[in-house]
Each structure stands twice: as structure tokens, then as C-alpha cells.
Amino acid sequence: MTATLFLRIAAILSLINCAGHTGGMFSSPRHGAEEVAVIETMKAHHFDVMGSVRSYWDFLFGYGLSVSITLLVQAILFWQLAALAKSNPASIRPIVALFLFNCIGIAIISWKYFFIGPAVTQLVVAACLGVAFVKAGTQ
């Protein structure tokens, strides 16, 4: 088993995480009238931010889309790193290490502020990156 394999697994997991995150953003509220009221309040309250009128919902939804794009880019990057690992595995180690720490940080934030699903996914991606890092140093 090589660094390439673990980077491909990390890429697929990141893509699944992206799909789940993006799909969740467009799903309807399922927690009753209170949740709908909160969302409607977030959409209704507008304020000026540096010359643009936005709502709290605009910020929440925009940040959510940013996360989806970031997860997609991460998946593509891991796939490209897997290809580079075939020819020059040592050269990918600094990038893999950077994303390893990034995934651990996101897992901690997900656990504390969101829910277990993205935390576990990020930890599994981090584990794949950790193994890829080690394997890239021994190839």
C-alpha cells in the first residue's frame, strides 16, 4: 500500500464530505416551527456591511458554499498529489503534513460547533494523510 492509495482514499472521502455538506445546505428544515422561525428571522434582518446590504442568512449560506468549494478543491488536490506521489513521493510530504493538521483542526471545530459526521470524516481523512505522509517518506 502506497502513499498514492491513501491520498486517493482521502480525495474520495473529501468529495463525499463535499457532497454531503452541499446537499445538507439545500435541504428543508426538519426540526419544526422553531427552526423555520429562526431561519426566517436570519433572512429578514438586513444590515450594511462595507456598503453591501446583507442578512445573517446571507453570511451563513455564503460561508456554507465556501466550505463546499474548499472541500471540492481539497478533493481535487489530494487526487493530484496522489499522481505526484508516484514519481516523487518525498516532494509531497510538506503539503500532506499541512493538510493533515488542517483536517485535525477542522475535526475539532466540527466536533465542538457542529456534529459528529464531519468530525469523523475529517479524522479519517487525517488518518489517510498521516499514513500517506509516512509512506511517502519510505518510498
C-alpha positions in Angstrom: 0.0 0.0 0.0 1.4 3.3 -1.1 1.0 7.0 -0.4 -0.9 7.2 -3.7 -3.6 4.8 -2.5 -4.1 6.7 0.8 -4.2 10.1 -1.0 -6.9 8.7 -3.4 -8.9 7.5 -0.4 -8.6 10.9 1.2 -9.7 12.5 -2.1 -12.8 10.3 -2.3 -13.7 11.0 1.3 -13.3 14.7 0.8 -15.5 14.5 -2.2 -18.2 12.6 -0.2 -17.9 15.2 2.5 -18.3 18.0 -0.1 -21.4 16.3 -1.5 -22.9 15.7 2.0 -22.2 19.3 3.1 -23.6 20.8 -0.1 -26.7 18.6 -0.1 -27.4 19.5 3.5 -27.3 23.2 2.7 -30.2 22.8 0.2 -32.4 20.5 2.4 -35.5 21.8 4.0 -35.7 22.3 7.8 -36.9 19.2 9.7 -36.9 20.4 13.3 -40.2 22.1 13.4 -41.6 25.6 13.5 -38.8 27.0 15.8 -36.2 26.2 13.2 -38.2 27.8 10.4 -38.7 30.9 12.6 -35.0 31.2 13.2 -34.2 30.9 9.5 -36.9 33.4 8.6 -35.5 35.8 11.2 -32.0 35.4 9.8 -33.3 36.1 6.3 -35.4 39.1 7.4 -32.7 41.1 9.4 -30.6 43.1 6.9 -27.7 45.4 7.7 -25.0 47.3 5.9 -21.6 45.7 5.7 -19.0 47.8 3.9 -21.5 49.2 1.5 -23.4 46.0 0.9 -26.8 45.2 2.5 -26.7 41.6 3.8 -28.6 39.4 6.2 -27.3 36.8 8.7 -28.7 34.2 6.3 -26.5 35.6 3.5 -23.4 35.2 5.7 -24.4 31.7 6.9 -25.3 30.4 3.4 -22.2 32.1 1.8 -19.9 30.5 4.3 -21.5 27.2 3.7 -20.9 27.5 0.0 -17.3 28.5 0.6 -16.8 25.3 2.7 -18.3 23.2 -0.2 -15.9 24.8 -2.7 -13.0 24.3 -0.3 -13.9 20.6 0.1 -14.1 20.1 -3.6 -10.7 21.8 -4.2 -9.2 19.7 -1.4 -10.5 16.5 -3.1 -9.0 17.5 -6.4 -5.7 18.5 -4.8 -5.5 15.1 -3.0 -6.1 13.3 -6.3 -3.3 15.4 -7.9 -0.9 14.8 -5.0 -1.6 11.1 -5.4 -0.4 11.3 -9.0 2.7 13.2 -7.9 3.4 10.6 -5.2 4.0 8.0 -7.9 7.0 9.9 -9.3 8.4 11.9 -6.4 6.8 10.9 -3.1 9.1 12.9 -0.8 8.1 16.2 -2.5 4.5 15.9 -1.4 5.2 15.5 2.3 5.1 19.2 3.3 1.8 19.7 1.6 0.3 16.5 3.0 1.5 17.5 6.5 -0.1 20.9 6.1 -3.5 19.3 5.2 -3.1 16.7 7.9 -3.1 19.5 10.5 -5.8 21.3 8.7 -8.1 18.2 8.8 -7.4 17.7 12.5 -8.3 21.3 13.2 -11.5 21.1 11.2 -12.4 17.9 13.0 -12.0 19.6 16.4 -14.1 22.6 15.2 -16.8 20.3 13.7 -17.0 18.3 17.0 -17.3 21.4 19.1 -19.6 23.5 17.0 -21.4 21.2 14.5 -21.9 17.4 14.9 -20.1 14.1 14.7 -20.4 13.3 11.0 -18.0 15.9 9.6 -15.7 15.4 12.6 -15.3 11.7 12.0 -14.9 12.2 8.2 -12.1 14.8 8.8 -10.4 12.4 11.3 -10.5 9.6 8.7 -9.1 11.9 6.0 -6.4 13.0 8.5 -5.6 9.3 9.2 -5.2 8.7 5.5 -3.0 11.7 5.1 -0.9 10.6 8.1 -0.3 7.2 6.5 0.4 8.8 3.2 2.9 11.1 4.8 4.7 8.2 6.4 4.6 6.1 3.2 5.9 9.0 1.1 8.9 9.1 3.3 9.7 5.4 2.9 9.2 5.0 -0.8 
